[in-house]
Amino acid sequence: MLNVDLHCHSSISDGVLAPAALAARAKVNGVDIWALTDHDEVGGIAEARAAAAALGLRYVAGVEISVTWAGETVHIVGLHIDETNSALVNGLAATRSGREQRAREIAQQLALAGIPDAFEGALKFADNPDLISRTHFARYIIELGICNNVSEVFSKYLIEGKPGFVPHRWATLRQAVTWIRDAGGIAVVAHPGRYKFSDLAFDEFMNEFKQYGGAAMEVMTGSHTVDQYDYYARIANRYGLMASRGSDFHGPAESRVDLGALPPLPDTVIPVWHDWLP
């Protein structure tokens, strides 16, 4: 059975390891097919592809696009994309453009909460300043000794209703799926178990996703609990979607699941990679 991991992040976005180091970790962990899916950025793909080729690891070009839908942030993964496609490249650039201003507003809010110099502190952890994110603020707050881990920082400072939360308007669902399809890729709903939609809103979201040409859903993901695996396998089948598998790995000390360490997909679903193989 193939070990496929189609969701992880490098230091190009909010991961800890460089793309080549991720490729090496995937190989050591027995991954057969691997995708790097940085947030709103394809700048790590060339390094990831070259490192994977040198290791004899099959590589799939990917991205994870931030979307605002019904006032909530959701993520859409694109797999098997052409990262040079102009519609995708320009769309991602537009999506990234508001991150610095949002980060400065987060820092202002954190200063009022007694955490000074947070923008400069977060920037130390961001290899790509254009993609400074809440995770980089979390690492700075941990460095200060205020919290012990990323989850604690988010729950105390960075989620809605907490002192460092600043909303951001991302791409629309139509835009994200269209950019992925224009780039020859497959659009995948990332970690659906994380979204706090009502049943009615979730159904509307999924139908809209399919209407625009979305084709798959993550079933096995590091963001899901064990009891959610079979549940989202049934949901994928209900909406006629293929199933994907990805750890959502960010770093050795931060991620619940390592690269390639998830259980296999249930045999009741069609894997998103089913027609990629000879």
N, C-alpha and C positions, 0 to 999 in steps of 0.2 A: 504494500500500500504506500502510495506516495505521501511524503511529508511536505505539505505545501503551507507556506506562510506568506500571506498577501497583504500584510498591514504592519508597518513599523516606521519609526522615525529616526532620522539622523540629526547630527548637530547643525545641519543646514536649516532645520526648523527648530523643534523643541526637544529633540533627542540629545543624548549625551555622547554617543559614539559617532565618529566620522563614517561616511558611507562604506569605505573599504573595510573598516573594522567591523561593521555590521555584517558585511559579506562573509568575513572570516568567521564570525560567531555563528552565522547561519550554517556554514559548511561544517564546522565542528559539531554543531547540534544535530546534524543529520538531515537538514532541510534539502529537499530535491528541487523545488521551485520556489523562488523568493521574489518578493516585490518590495521596493522602498517606496513609501507613500508619504512623503513629507507634506506638511500643511501648506497649501497654496503656493507651492514652490517645486520646480523641477530641476533646480540647479545641482542637485546631487546625483542625478541619474547617470551622467557620463562616468563619474567615478565608480558608482555602484556597478554599472554594467561591465566596466573594464575589470574590476576586482572579481566579480562573479565569473567572468570568462576565464580569468587566470586560474581560478579554483575549480573549474569544471562544474560550476553551479548554474543551473538554468535561471535566467533573470527575466522578469517582467517589469516593464516601465510602468510606474504608477504615480498617483498624486492623491491627496485628500483635500477636498474643497470645502471651505466653511460656507454654510448657507444659513440665511435667516428665513424661517418659515413660521408663520403665525406668531411672530414675536419671540420665537425660540431659536437657539442655535443648533443646527443639525450638521452632520458631516456626510459627504458623498465621496466615496473612493472611486477613482478612475483607474482601470487596469488595461494593460496592452495599449497604452496611448502612444501617439507620436508626439514626443515632448517638444518638437520644433514647430508644431502646428500654430499658426499665427493667432487664430481665434482663442485657443487655449492659453497661449503665452500672454496675450494682451489681457484676457479676462483675469488671469491670476494676478497680473501686475495691478490691475484695478482693485482687486480684492485685498491685496496686501497694503494698498496705499494708505489706509486709515489706521494701521497698527501703531505707528509711532505716536500720533496724537492721542490715541486711546491709552497707550502706555504712560504718557506724561500725565494724563488725567488720573490714571490709577495711582501713580506716584504722589500726586497732590492729595488724593484721598487718604493714602496710607500715612502721609506726613501728619495729617490731622488726627490720625489714630495713634500717633506716637512712633512711627517708623520713618525716620528721615532718610533722604538720599536714596530712595528706593529705585528711581529710574537709573541712576548711575550703577547702583548695586546689581540690578537685573541685567543691565547691559553687559556686565562682566561675564555672564553666563550665556550670552547670545552670540554665537559665532556669526550669525547673519542678522545685523541690526534691523533690517527691514522686516524681520519676522519676530521681533521681540513680543513675548506673550506672557500670559499669567503664570505659566510654568516657570519662566525665568525669574519672575518676582518671588515665586514660592521657594526657589533654590536660594535666593538671597536671604529671605526671612529665616530659612533653616540655618544658613551660615551664621546669622546673628544669634542663633540659639533661642529664638522666640517660639518656634514650633519644631517638632521632631521629624515630620515627614510632609510630603506634598499634600496628602489628603487632609491633614490637620490644617495646613495653611489655607487651603481652599475653603474648608468648612468654617474657619474663623474670620477670613478676610476677603476672599475673592469670589464668592458666589453671590447671587442676587440677595439683597437684604443685608449684606455685610459691608464693612466700611470701605473696602477696596474694589467693590464691583462697579464696573463701568460698561454699559451695554455697547455693542457695536453692530452696525448694519453690514452684513456680509452679502455675498451673491444671492440671487434668487435661485430657487430650485430649478426653474426652467433654464436659467443661464448655466448652472453647474452641469446639468445633464447634457445640455446642448454642446457646451465646450468639449466635454468628454467624447461625445459621439462624433463631433466634427473632427476630433483628433483620432478617430478610428477605434476608440476605446469602449469599454463596458462600464456602465455606471452601476455602482453598488451602494446600498444603504449601509453605512458603517454603524456598528454596535447599536442596533435599534432598542435594546433593553435599557439604554441610558436616558431615553427621552421620556419626558413626563407628560405625554399626551393622554387625553381621554380616549376611550375606545373609538368614539366617533371621529375625533380629530386624527387619530392614527390611521383609520380607514381612509379618510379624505387625503391624508398625506401620501399614503401608499398608492392610491388610485391616481393621484396627480403625478407621482414619480413614474408610474407605468405609462401614463398618457404621454409623457415627454420622451419615453424610450428607455427608462431605467430597466435593468434586466436581472439584478441579483441583490441579495441581502446577506450580510454577515450573520452566520449562525453560530459558528465556533469562534469566539473572540475573547481576548483577555479581559474585556469589559463586562462579560456576562458571567453570571453565577452558573454552577453546574446544573441547577434545575431549570435554567433558561435555555439550555442547548436544545432539548427536544421540543420545547415550546416554540422556539423560533424556527426550527425545522418545519413544524406544522404551519407556521405563519408563512414561510417562504412558499410552501406548496399551495397554500390557500390563495396566494396572489399570483401563482404561476411564475415564480422567480427562481433562478438558480441560487445555489448556496455558496458562500465563501467562507474561508477560514483564515484568521490572522490574529496574531498575538497582541497587536497594538503596543509593541515593545518600544520603550523610550530609553531605558538604561538599566543596568544590573541592580542598582539599589532602589529603583523606583517602580518597577513593573511587577505586576502580580504573576505574569506568565512570561517565561523566557521564549526566545525565538524557537519555533518548531516544537514547543512543548505541549500544545493543546491536544486533546483527544481527536481522533479522526472524525470527519463528518458522518452523521448517521447515513445508513444505506438507503434511507427513504427519500433523499433529496438528490438533485442533479448538481454536481459540482460545477462551479463557474469555469473550471479549467477542463471540462470534459471533452471539448473539441480542440484543445490546444495540442494534444498529443498525437503522434503518428498513428 
